[in-house]
Amino acid sequence: MSPRDSSGVIGFFNERFGLEERALTAALDTTLARQVDYADLFFEHTSEDAVVLEEGIVKSGDRHIEQGMGVRAVARERQGYAHSDEITVESLQGAAQTARAISQESGGVRALSATSGGSPDRDLYPVDQPPTEASVERKVTLLGEIDSYARSLDSRVAQVMASCVTQYRQVMMVGSDGTLASDVRPLVRLNLQVIAEKPDGSRREVGSQGMGGRYDFDTLSQPEGWKKLVGEAVRIATLNLEAQPCPAGSMSVILGPGWPGILLHEAIGHGLEGDFNRKQTSAFSGRMGERVASEGVTVVDDGTLPARRGSINVDDEGTPSQRTVLIEDGILCGYLQDRLNADLMGMPRTGNGRRESYAHLPMPRMTNTFMLAGQEAPEDVLRSVDRGIYAVSFGGGQVDITSGKFVFSANEAYRIENGRLGAPLVGATLIGNGPDVLTRVSRIGSDLKLDPGVGTCGKDGQSVPVGVGLPTLRLDDLTVGGTQG
Amino acid sequence: MTAVSGREVVAHALDAARLAGADAADAVLIEGDSMEVRVRGDAVDFVKQARGRTLGIRSLLAGGEGRRSAIASTSDLATEAVERMAGESVAVARATAPDPAAGLPEGGFAKDWEKLDLGLAHPEDRGVHVESRIQDAMDAEAAARNMDERIDNSEGSQASSGHSRITYGNSLGFLGDYESDSHSLFSEPVAHDAAGMQRDYWMTLGHCLAELESPAAVGRRAAERCLRRLGARPVPTCEVPVIFDPVTAPSLLRQLAGCVSGYAVYRKSSFLSESLGEQVASPLLTAVDDARRPGGLGSRPFDGEGQTTRRNVILEQGLLRSWLLDSYSARKLGLESTGSAIRSAGSPPSVGPSNLCFEPGKASLEEIIADTPRGLLVTELIGMGFNPVTGDYSRGAVGLWIEGGEIRYPVEEITIAANFGDMLRDVDVVGCDLLWLGRVASPSLRVSRMTVAGSG
């Protein structure tokens, strides 16, 4: 095969599964024998391992190999997809016959030979050693050190659960338009949950933290990184031992920088995915060019940030990832697109066609979604509020794309009184309306921060790794779901 | 499904683990094929067909005061691949620490599983054609769209059919398998009026096609649920009784299941971990997990460790009677397994409900509403605002506002919050309308007071 194969993935699939160019073209031609607009093949080989610590010991580890392929036929908005965990020339032909059943009329176009396209001239996440190849012993040792360190920080630490997951995914995409692209995606993640208990046993609280990205195990195991993570988890768990009930009702909310960017993911990002807008089922449908946020608010989705969890060199259809401006100075200006929806809407592809694995169809998905920094010092943003809450750490969130209503749940928050931080509050859910929540932004801090690399987005039963980011932000009249009326 | 039978693959994996140095082992093979179609309007959106097999091998090594263990899984079932993964599981196990509670169950293996007919397998429906399921989805879609002119769009109607086989074996000699078929139909219309746009859904699922609601009924029900949300608005912050319908009430039971899981209990990461034998809920609440419910969506002849499955009473008139346990969490707590091990190919056994429900009471949902002077009927919940360690609960809600015992208008952009322990105690009516829409089911429930946060 002639195209550039700097990652070696194309050679890997060819060698391992006997997938020569002839077999790939034959499968595409089988699909194109019916009247379809486009056909593509997706191949995946993923290794993953995990070790888990609790009660001071690593009790178990696991290791997985997942491999498979999928054949897709696209005829206007219709898609036929067949996938199998068997990667052979025969199973490929069988899947091609199944996928083409989406169209009854005969076609007759032939696939272009796979010489164009290819991966972009960049690797956002080169690693010397796949993280899955770092020894299990090193991962076990790391978790042991994390456990000891957490317990050494505070005598109220009652339980530490930690896990280290590493993944190495190789994917190859071959399209009937001559697309041939591949990507090698390392992914590492540390997760930590600390339970703290009051000395008299009267109260237990939890602190959870995580970190990760597309880099190697050496980087993940640097003490300055994980010690900060452990410190944060212990701090939140012990802080929450004193947390008071959260107020309920509409009030000013200040979001801390970083992970609270989940607000953008839920409130804005999903509603701007091309599929919902093509179908006109998004609360943002038909609002392109309109004001959806205060002046000064600019939101982007950027799949090209080096080593970030949400980054990809190319999407799962072979389109290079890019930086897409979604909202510029308050005006809605961009959608996130995969191939199908971009083509049907007559809009450019944005490299957001992602899928969980070979067992799934691609869909428009976010990568790293964040708001650009403003001018104000974060302390001034905090001081500007008389009564409200300051929320710095969040669990998950969810959105109803059609009504636009979204929620996200704080697990570290404080009361603000007269511009000063007050008592810590127990977790509460914040709820709002996506298309207008950013019009309530009244102050934007200068301290843009990205999350530590822990985001996973679920849509239509598919999970993909994502990132978010935010500067300190003041929002007025947001509903806080506490218990104190 | 395959030329080599599932039992042969599992037996080979166990041999390979032993040869690689495991003192004990178990293995699970999950095989499945499925199809899924989605229709939007009068056009097919997608047709998906799939086939998959995954083998998971767990190796246990005696060492020190306990056993070391690790799992390896693969979808490549070639002889060499299986042997390589068995070797990996032993290699990884060597790196872990010995755990006194680790190991296969000592006894309690299912003996009657071959004779048992739980109504899971329906070979007669296995040949169902893609076209026939496309038609089901078309019919549901048409029924939803023809219901009212305000239903002018949809996220589509989706039908799926699948067949799977689970094979489990261990080095103590247990080797069993069972097959299960599943079919579903789901419809999610979008309604539109001057006030905005709303979606909602309805679904039906079962082990055979005959168990499904008709496509037209699914479409109509989805449309009704969607239409009644049009014009929804927030209500002012207040404290009122909250009624959960049979769609939203199971979420409370899923939370309860998480809090009575043996793992959460021995880790003390459940607010109920010290409460076995105590009155933790309203006397109106009895929760039963029955893995042998005929035709149950979560029924299984043996659990993820080959143990005999059974009916477990979790709550009896509000009294916490039992945890859900597998052999590991049972050992940690000095108890016996309740046959509640669940197993995926790639993870160690854990605990989960099979067919778990709150037993129904006498009141219809209409009667409960009529008995509520002012309150909220919750029809959908969003977000994950539940902390099992403390019981703190705060979630986004969509529903219908009740005044004077009648539904007045739809509400949204509100949250409901309370402590989950208080919510269980504050249940003051249980409905008669138990509805199985999954493995966990509940009739309507009313919690006597919760904080609703909304406008102002």
Chai-1 contact restraints between the chains, C-beta under 6 A:
chainA,res_idxA,chainB,res_idxB,connection_type,confidence,min_distance_angstrom,max_distance_angstrom,comment,restraint_id
A,I57,B,A97,contact,1.0,0.0,6.0,A-B,restraint_1
A,V58,B,T96,contact,1.0,0.0,6.0,A-B,restraint_2
A,V58,B,A97,contact,1.0,0.0,6.0,A-B,restraint_3
A,K59,B,D99,contact,1.0,0.0,6.0,A-B,restraint_4
A,S60,B,S69,contact,1.0,0.0,6.0,A-B,restraint_5
A,S60,B,A70,contact,1.0,0.0,6.0,A-B,restraint_6
A,S60,B,T96,contact,1.0,0.0,6.0,A-B,restraint_7
A,S60,B,P348,contact,1.0,0.0,6.0,A-B,restraint_8
A,G61,B,A70,contact,1.0,0.0,6.0,A-B,restraint_9
A,G61,B,V92,contact,1.0,0.0,6.0,A-B,restraint_10
A,G61,B,T96,contact,1.0,0.0,6.0,A-B,restraint_11
A,D62,B,I71,contact,1.0,0.0,6.0,A-B,restraint_12
A,D62,B,G346,contact,1.0,0.0,6.0,A-B,restraint_13
A,R63,B,A72,contact,1.0,0.0,6.0,A-B,restraint_14
A,R63,B,E88,contact,1.0,0.0,6.0,A-B,restraint_15
A,R63,B,V92,contact,1.0,0.0,6.0,A-B,restraint_16
A,H64,B,S73,contact,1.0,0.0,6.0,A-B,restraint_17
A,H64,B,G346,contact,1.0,0.0,6.0,A-B,restraint_18
A,I65,B,T74,contact,1.0,0.0,6.0,A-B,restraint_19
A,E66,B,S75,contact,1.0,0.0,6.0,A-B,restraint_20
A,Q67,B,S75,contact,1.0,0.0,6.0,A-B,restraint_21
A,R78,B,V44,contact,1.0,0.0,6.0,A-B,restraint_22
A,Q79,B,F46,contact,1.0,0.0,6.0,A-B,restraint_23
A,G80,B,V47,contact,1.0,0.0,6.0,A-B,restraint_24
A,Y81,B,K48,contact,1.0,0.0,6.0,A-B,restraint_25
A,A82,B,Q49,contact,1.0,0.0,6.0,A-B,restraint_26
A,H83,B,A50,contact,1.0,0.0,6.0,A-B,restraint_27
A,S84,B,R51,contact,1.0,0.0,6.0,A-B,restraint_28
A,D85,B,G52,contact,1.0,0.0,6.0,A-B,restraint_29
A,D85,B,S75,contact,1.0,0.0,6.0,A-B,restraint_30
A,T98,B,Q49,contact,1.0,0.0,6.0,A-B,restraint_31
A,I102,B,V47,contact,1.0,0.0,6.0,A-B,restraint_32
A,V136,B,V92,contact,1.0,0.0,6.0,A-B,restraint_33
A,V136,B,A95,contact,1.0,0.0,6.0,A-B,restraint_34
A,E137,B,A95,contact,1.0,0.0,6.0,A-B,restraint_35
A,V140,B,A95,contact,1.0,0.0,6.0,A-B,restraint_36
A,Q159,B,R267,contact,1.0,0.0,6.0,A-B,restraint_37
A,R204,B,V389,contact,1.0,0.0,6.0,A-B,restraint_38
A,V206,B,V389,contact,1.0,0.0,6.0,A-B,restraint_39
A,A248,B,T237,contact,1.0,0.0,6.0,A-B,restraint_40
A,A248,B,T451,contact,1.0,0.0,6.0,A-B,restraint_41
A,A248,B,A453,contact,1.0,0.0,6.0,A-B,restraint_42
A,G249,B,T237,contact,1.0,0.0,6.0,A-B,restraint_43
A,G249,B,A453,contact,1.0,0.0,6.0,A-B,restraint_44
A,S250,B,S455,contact,1.0,0.0,6.0,A-B,restraint_45
A,S250,B,G456,contact,1.0,0.0,6.0,A-B,restraint_46
A,T281,B,N153,contact,1.0,0.0,6.0,A-B,restraint_47
A,T281,B,E155,contact,1.0,0.0,6.0,A-B,restraint_48
A,T281,B,V190,contact,1.0,0.0,6.0,A-B,restraint_49
A,G395,B,M384,contact,1.0,0.0,6.0,A-B,restraint_50
A,G396,B,M384,contact,1.0,0.0,6.0,A-B,restraint_51
A,Q398,B,I382,contact,1.0,0.0,6.0,A-B,restraint_52
A,Q398,B,G383,contact,1.0,0.0,6.0,A-B,restraint_53
A,T402,B,V190,contact,1.0,0.0,6.0,A-B,restraint_54
A,T402,B,M197,contact,1.0,0.0,6.0,A-B,restraint_55
A,T402,B,R199,contact,1.0,0.0,6.0,A-B,restraint_56
A,S403,B,Q198,contact,1.0,0.0,6.0,A-B,restraint_57
A,K405,B,E412,contact,1.0,0.0,6.0,A-B,restraint_58
A,K405,B,E413,contact,1.0,0.0,6.0,A-B,restraint_59
A,V407,B,I382,contact,1.0,0.0,6.0,A-B,restraint_60
A,V407,B,G383,contact,1.0,0.0,6.0,A-B,restraint_61
A,V407,B,G396,contact,1.0,0.0,6.0,A-B,restraint_62
A,S409,B,G383,contact,1.0,0.0,6.0,A-B,restraint_63
A,S409,B,G385,contact,1.0,0.0,6.0,A-B,restraint_64
A,V426,B,D392,contact,1.0,0.0,6.0,A-B,restraint_65
A,G427,B,N387,contact,1.0,0.0,6.0,A-B,restraint_66
A,G427,B,D392,contact,1.0,0.0,6.0,A-B,restraint_67
A,A428,B,S394,contact,1.0,0.0,6.0,A-B,restraint_68
A,T429,B,G383,contact,1.0,0.0,6.0,A-B,restraint_69
A,T429,B,G385,contact,1.0,0.0,6.0,A-B,restraint_70
A,T429,B,S394,contact,1.0,0.0,6.0,A-B,restraint_71
A,T429,B,R395,contact,1.0,0.0,6.0,A-B,restraint_72
A,T429,B,G396,contact,1.0,0.0,6.0,A-B,restraint_73
A,T429,B,T415,contact,1.0,0.0,6.0,A-B,restraint_74
A,I431,B,G396,contact,1.0,0.0,6.0,A-B,restraint_75
A,I431,B,E413,contact,1.0,0.0,6.0,A-B,restraint_76
A,I431,B,T415,contact,1.0,0.0,6.0,A-B,restraint_77
A,T479,B,A453,contact,1.0,0.0,6.0,A-B,restraint_78
A,G481,B,S394,contact,1.0,0.0,6.0,A-B,restraint_79
A,G481,B,T415,contact,1.0,0.0,6.0,A-B,restraint_80
A,G481,B,A417,contact,1.0,0.0,6.0,A-B,restraint_81
A,G481,B,A453,contact,1.0,0.0,6.0,A-B,restraint_82
A,T483,B,A417,contact,1.0,0.0,6.0,A-B,restraint_83
A,T483,B,T451,contact,1.0,0.0,6.0,A-B,restraint_84
A,G485,B,T237,contact,1.0,0.0,6.0,A-B,restraint_85
A,G485,B,E239,contact,1.0,0.0,6.0,A-B,restraint_86
A,G485,B,T451,contact,1.0,0.0,6.0,A-B,restraint_87
